[in-house]
C-alpha cells in the first residue's frame, strides 16, 4: 500500500471515498464507523477531506462571457462563479473576473393550501438537498433576523 491509502493515525487502510449530502468528498479510516445515533465516529477518527474540483457549466459569465463553473466551498456551500476568477494567496485578494452567484435552493409551487393562513404552499429544496413544504408568504428579514409572513413549515424526509 502507498502512503495515501494508509491511515496516518493507526496504520489501517483507508476506506473508499464517500460524499456528504452537501457534495463534499471524504475518505475515512477503514476502522472508522460513523454512528448516526450519536453523530460521532466509533473507532479511529481519522477523516481525509478531498477537494471537489469545480464542474464546468454550459453557461456564460454575464460580466466577461467566459464559462461558469459550479464550485463547492469547504463548508459545503454551492456557487456558480466565473472560470476566470481566482484567489492570490500571497496578496490575499481576488484575481480575474469576480462574478459569483450563490446557490441557496430551489422553490416549486404546490397545489396545496397552508393550514395556518390558507395561502398556497411551496416545496423548497435547500442547496444541501433537504426539502420542506412552507407557506408562500414566508420570508426572512436579514437586518432584524426575524421571520416575516406566515411561519408554517413542514420538513420532509
C-alpha positions as CSV (number, residue, x, y, z in Angstrom):
1,X,0.0,0.0,0.0
2,X,1.1,3.6,-0.7
3,X,1.2,6.3,1.9
4,X,-2.0,8.0,0.6
5,X,-4.0,4.7,1.2
6,X,-2.9,4.2,4.8
7,X,-4.4,5.9,7.9
8,X,-1.6,8.1,9.4
9,X,-3.2,7.6,12.9
10,X,-3.5,3.9,13.2
11,X,-1.9,2.4,10.1
12,X,-5.0,0.7,8.8
13,X,-6.2,1.0,5.2
14,X,-8.3,4.0,4.2
15,X,-11.9,3.2,3.1
16,X,-13.5,4.2,-0.3
17,X,-14.2,7.8,-1.0
18,X,-17.7,8.9,0.1
19,X,-19.8,12.0,-0.4
20,X,-21.7,14.1,2.1
21,X,-25.3,15.3,1.3
22,X,-23.8,18.8,0.6
23,X,-21.4,17.4,-2.1
24,X,-18.1,17.3,-0.1
25,X,-15.9,14.3,-0.6
26,X,-14.1,12.5,2.2
27,X,-12.1,9.3,2.9
28,X,-12.3,7.7,6.4
29,X,-10.0,5.2,8.1
30,X,-11.4,1.7,7.5
31,X,-11.6,1.3,11.3
32,X,-13.8,4.5,11.4
33,X,-17.5,3.8,11.6
34,X,-20.0,6.7,11.6
35,X,-22.7,6.2,14.3
36,X,-25.8,8.0,13.1
37,X,-27.5,7.9,16.5
38,X,-24.6,9.6,18.5
39,X,-23.4,11.5,15.4
40,X,-19.9,10.6,16.2
41,X,-17.2,8.2,14.9
42,X,-16.6,4.9,16.6
43,X,-13.0,3.5,16.3
44,X,-10.3,5.5,14.6
45,X,-11.5,9.1,14.0
46,X,-9.2,9.9,11.0
47,X,-11.0,11.7,8.1
48,X,-9.3,13.0,5.0
49,X,-11.3,15.7,3.3
50,X,-10.8,15.8,-0.5
51,X,-11.0,18.9,-2.7
52,X,-14.0,18.9,-5.0
53,X,-12.9,20.2,-8.4
54,X,-15.2,22.8,-10.0
55,X,-17.6,21.5,-12.6
56,X,-17.8,23.5,-15.9
57,X,-21.4,24.6,-16.8
58,X,-23.0,25.3,-20.1
59,X,-23.5,28.9,-19.0
60,X,-21.5,32.1,-19.8
61,X,-20.4,34.7,-17.3
62,X,-22.7,37.8,-17.5
63,X,-19.6,40.1,-16.8
64,X,-16.9,38.7,-19.2
65,X,-18.5,35.9,-21.3
66,X,-16.2,33.2,-20.0
67,X,-17.6,29.8,-18.9
68,X,-19.2,29.5,-15.5
69,X,-18.2,26.7,-13.1
70,X,-20.1,25.1,-10.2
71,X,-17.9,25.2,-7.1
72,X,-18.4,23.8,-3.6
73,X,-16.8,25.7,-0.6
74,X,-15.0,23.9,2.2
75,X,-18.2,24.4,4.2
76,X,-20.4,22.7,1.6
77,X,-22.0,25.9,0.1
78,X,-22.5,25.9,-3.6
79,X,-21.9,28.7,-6.1
80,X,-21.7,29.5,-9.8
81,X,-18.6,31.5,-10.5
82,X,-16.6,32.7,-13.4
83,X,-13.9,30.3,-14.6
84,X,-11.5,33.3,-15.0
85,X,-11.8,34.3,-11.3
86,X,-9.2,33.2,-8.7
87,X,-7.5,33.9,-5.4
88,X,-3.9,35.2,-4.9
89,X,-2.9,33.5,-1.6
90,X,0.2,35.8,-1.2
91,X,-1.6,39.1,-1.8
92,X,-4.8,37.7,-0.2
93,X,-7.0,39.2,-2.9
94,X,-9.3,38.1,-5.7
95,X,-7.9,38.0,-9.3
96,X,-9.6,38.0,-12.7
97,X,-13.3,38.2,-13.0
98,X,-15.2,38.5,-9.7
99,X,-18.6,37.2,-10.7
100,X,-20.2,34.8,-8.1
101,X,-23.8,33.6,-7.8
102,X,-24.6,31.7,-4.6
103,X,-27.0,28.8,-4.9
104,X,-29.3,28.9,-2.0
105,X,-32.0,26.4,-3.0
106,X,-35.0,25.9,-5.3
107,X,-38.7,26.7,-4.9
108,X,-41.6,24.9,-6.6
109,X,-45.3,25.8,-6.4
110,X,-47.6,23.2,-4.9
111,X,-51.4,22.9,-5.3
112,X,-51.9,22.7,-1.6
113,X,-53.1,25.4,0.8
114,X,-51.3,26.5,4.0
115,X,-53.2,25.0,7.0
116,X,-52.5,28.2,9.0
117,X,-53.3,31.1,6.6
118,X,-54.9,29.5,3.5
119,X,-52.3,30.8,1.0
120,X,-50.5,28.4,-1.4
121,X,-47.7,26.2,-0.2
122,X,-44.3,25.8,-2.0
123,X,-41.8,23.0,-1.9
124,X,-38.4,24.4,-1.0
125,X,-35.2,22.3,-1.5
126,X,-32.1,23.6,0.2
127,X,-28.7,23.6,-1.6
128,X,-27.8,20.6,0.6
129,X,-30.9,18.6,-0.6
130,X,-33.1,18.9,2.4
131,X,-36.8,19.5,1.5
132,X,-39.7,21.3,3.2
133,X,-43.2,22.5,2.5
134,X,-43.6,26.1,3.6
135,X,-46.1,28.9,3.1
136,X,-45.5,31.0,0.0
137,X,-45.8,34.2,2.2
138,X,-42.9,33.0,4.4
139,X,-39.7,35.1,4.4
140,X,-36.7,36.2,6.4
141,X,-35.6,39.7,7.3
142,X,-31.8,39.6,7.4
143,X,-31.5,43.0,9.1
144,X,-33.6,42.1,12.1
145,X,-33.0,38.3,11.8
146,X,-36.7,37.6,12.2
147,X,-39.3,35.6,10.2
148,X,-41.8,37.5,8.1
149,X,-45.2,36.4,6.8
150,X,-46.7,33.1,7.7
151,X,-44.3,30.8,9.7
152,X,-45.8,27.4,8.6
153,X,-43.0,24.9,7.8
154,X,-43.2,21.1,7.4
155,X,-39.8,19.3,6.9
156,X,-39.9,16.3,4.6
157,X,-37.9,13.1,4.9
